[in-house]
Amino acid sequence: MDMVGGLLATTKGTFHLSRTAETLPHAVNAIARAWFGQVVAASALYAERGGDAYAGFAWPSGSREAFLGDLRALEMGSDHEVFEEASFAVPMVYFHDWPDVTIHTNKDQPENLDATKLGRVAYLGAGIAWTLAALPDAEAPRLLAATLADAEERIARAKAASGPDARLARREAAAEGIEALQTVARLWPSTAAAVAAEAERLRSQIPSPERGGMPDSRVPVRNPAIRGPLDVYYFNYLVEAGVDAAESALDAGGPLSFEAFNLVDGKRSVSEIRDILAGRYGAAPLPAVAAYFDVLAKAGAVRFAS
């Protein structure tokens, strides 16, 4: 959580809840979406029909599934990106208000808080944490169903993709779905058989690879001395290494450069990393990705095994 619960009229920031990094698929995304959907539905009911805000949540008849909340794609900008980096690989959802015109100023005061909004955020955080820590085995099949639904929706959206990377979008949506389902099995072993069956079904939907042009077969190997992301807060590893910041920008410090470094495992080639980025995030031209790894090599962040 980062700067949550701000009064909209003062801070000008709206509430964001973002998914884990695409390189760290996890059931926590489906869990967060379910809790967020409950809060959105209850808020809508109260706004539309009134009632006692302290009486708990009540559902409009037949409309429970209509409120899924707004779970955003990975957003950069806070501590979460340190721990979601491959050195630590901790998947997490990110709560924050943005923009916040008072952040890091002397106007960042307690009176800027909206008690109702802050209460909703606390409820969400507690609910997500409780689910991960203490959901009874008897409830695990429902979580598996929610995680599968999240995966199926993303696969369905990927099937609508067009352009040269459409097959990659479908491939990576299925691959991420499988990885997310496997986290359910690890946390709730009673679901292992069901997860294996669903994973095999999703695996059968993965299209065969198709590549055009000349691949970049070089395999980047990470400098083991580097822990955490290359660009965070007021530190940029590449700049410190004497590399021109403009030269090193794959996407101006956004998720592509973060995730490209995350995907360096000493086994994937530059082209394979590029394909995962294109499938999970969208446009990622091979020349730009290759140039970024050239810069990383120049700065000593990676070396090429071949």
N, C-alpha and C positions, 0 to 999 in steps of 0.2 A: 504494500500500500504506500502511495506517495501523494501527499497533499490532497487527501480525500475529504469530502464533507464540506466543501466551500459553498458559501452563499452565492448563488449565481449572479444576483444583482450587483454584488461587490467584486467578486474575483473574475467574473466573466467566463469561468471555466465550467464545462459540462463533464459529467461523469463518464469515464472510459473504463471498460473492462476488456482486456486484450488476451488473446490466446497465448499459449506457449510458443516458443520458437518452432518453426516448421521442422527443424532438425530434431526436435524433442517431442514428438507426438505423445499424448498422454490422456488417460481417462479424465484427468482434472478438467479438461476443456468441456466435456459433457456434463461433469458435475457442476462446474461454474455456470454453465448455460441453464441447467435445470433450476438452480437456486435463483439465478437472475430472473428467469422467466416467472418464478413464483412472485418475486417482489414486483415485477412489472405488472403482472395480472392483478395483484392486490391493490397496487397504487391506482391502476386504471379503474378498478371497481369503486374504490373510495372516491376518486375524482368524479366519476360519472353518476354515482348513486348516493354518495354521502355515507354517513354512518359513524360508528365509534372507531377511531383510528387505533385505539388501544385494545380492541376486542379480538385482535388476531386477524389472520387471513381468512377470507371467504371467497369462494369461486363463483363467478357468474355461471349460470347453468349452461353446460355444454361448451364452454369457451376456454377451458383450461389450456388446451394445446395451441391456442391462437397466440399466446404470449410467450415468445422464446427469448426475449431480451436482445440486446445488441452486443454480441460478443465479437469484438473486432479482431482483425489480423494482428500479428506481432507489431508492437509499437516500441520504439527505442527511447532511451532517455533517462534511465534511472538505475538503481542498484540491481534490478532484476537482470539486466543484461550482463552483469558480471557473473552471476551464478548460472545463467543459462549458457554461458560460453563453454566450449567443449572441455576445458580444463576441469570443470566442476560438473557440468551436464545435469543441472537440477531444473527439471521442468516446472514452470510456475505460471500462474495467471497474474496479470498486472493490473492493479487498481490505481487509477489516478484521475484527477481533474485537470482538464487542459482546454484552452490555455488558462493560466492563472496570472493575472496582471500584478499580483502582490508578492509572488514568490521571490524569495531572496531579497526582500526589502524590509524596511522598518514598518511597513503597512501590513505585514503578515501577522495579524492579531487574532486572538480568540473570538472577538466579536464578529469575525468574518465567517464563522461556522454556521451551518444550517443544521440544527439539531435533528430534524427528521431525516435529512439526507445522510448525516453521519450515522444515525441509528440503522438505516438501511444497509449501509456499507459494513457496519459491525456485524449485523445479522448475516449478511452474505459471507463475510470472512469466517465467522464462527461455523456456519453451516457447511461450507466447503471443507474446512479443517476437520470438523467432526466426521463428515462422510469418509474422508480419506483415512482417518485414524480409527474409527469405531463402527462403521457400517456393519450391521450383523450379516452373517453369511446368508441368512434367509432372504435378505434384500439384494444380494449380489446379482441375481439374474436380472433384476430391474435395472441395475447400473449397467450391466452388459448390454441390455436392450437399448439404453440411452446412448451408450458409446457407439454401438453399431448404427443407430439412427443418425448420429452425427457424422459417422464415416460415410454412410450411404448417401446422405445429402450432399456431402462434398464430392463424392464420386459422380453423382448425378449432374452437379454443376460442371464438373470437369468434362463430362461427355458433351456438353454444349460448347466447349472450347473450339476455336478454329485457328487456322494458321499453321505454320510449320512445326510448332511445338505442341499441337493438340494431343498427340499420342503420349507425349511426356506428361502432360497434365493429367491424363487418365491413369497412366502408370503410377505417378507419384501420389495421387489421391488414394488409390488402392493400397499402395505401400504404407502410407501414413495411417490409413485405417487399420491395417493389420498390426502395426506397431502400437497403436492406441489400445486395441483389443488385448494385446499381449500384456499390457500393464495391468489390466483388470485381472488376468490370470495370475500374475505375480503377487498382487495384493490380496486376492481372494482365490486361493488355489481350488476351491470347490467348483469354479467356473472353467477350469483348464480344458476339460473335454469339449465343452460347448465353444470355447474360444478357438480351439484347434480346428473344429469343423467350420466355423465362420471364416477363420483366416484362410483356410484352404479354398473356400468358395470365393472369397475376394481375390485370392491369388490367381484363380482361374480367369479372372476378368482382366488381368494385366496384359496389355497388348505387347506383342513381340517388338524388340527394339528396331528402330529404323534411323539410320544416320545418313546425312548428306554431307558432302564436302570432306575436307581433310581433318581428321581428329587431332587434338593435341594430346599425345600419349605421355607427356611428362607427368611424373608422379611427385607432387610436392610433399615434403616431409617437414613437419613442424619443428621449430627450435624448442627443445624441451625446457629451456630456461624460462620461457615465457608462460606465465600463468595469467589467465583472464584475457579479456578483449584487448585489442590494439588501440582502441579509441574510446575513452570513457572520461566523463567530466572534463577536467582541464588538462588531461594528459593524452598525448597522441604518440604512440611508439614510433610511427614512421617519421613524424616530424623530428622527434628526438634523435632519430638515426640519420637525420640530414636529408631526408627525402622530401621533395617539394610536395606540399599537401595537395595541390591541384593535380599533380601527376599520379597521386596515389588514390584518387577518389573513384571508386567503382560506381557508387551511388550516393556520394556526398555523406558518408557516414551512416547510411541507412542499413536496412536489414540484409541487403545482398552482400556487402563487404563483411558484415558480421558473420553471416551464415557461411560465406565462402571459406572463411578461416575455420569455422566450426567443422566443416566437412573434410578438413585435411586430416587424414588418418594414416598416411604413408602407404595406402593401397589404391585409393581412387586417383585416376588421372585428372588432369585439368578439364578435359572434355566431359568426363563423368560427373565431376563437380558442377560444371556448367549445366549439364542436363538436369541434375537434381534441382538446381536453383530455378531453371526455366520451368520445370514441372510444378514446383511448389510455390513460386512467387510470380512467374510471368517472364516478361522479356529479360533475357540475360545473354546478350550477344557474346559468342565465343571470343572474338578479338578483345572485347573489354575485360572479360574474365581472365584471359591469358595475360593481358597487360597488367592487371592487378597482381597476379602472381609473380610476374617479372619484378614488380615494385617490391613485393614482399621478400623476394629473394635478394634483391639489391640491399634491402634494409636488414637482412639477416634473420628475418622472421621465419623463413622456410628455406630449404634447399631442395633441389630436384634429384630424385633417386635415378631417374632415367629421362 
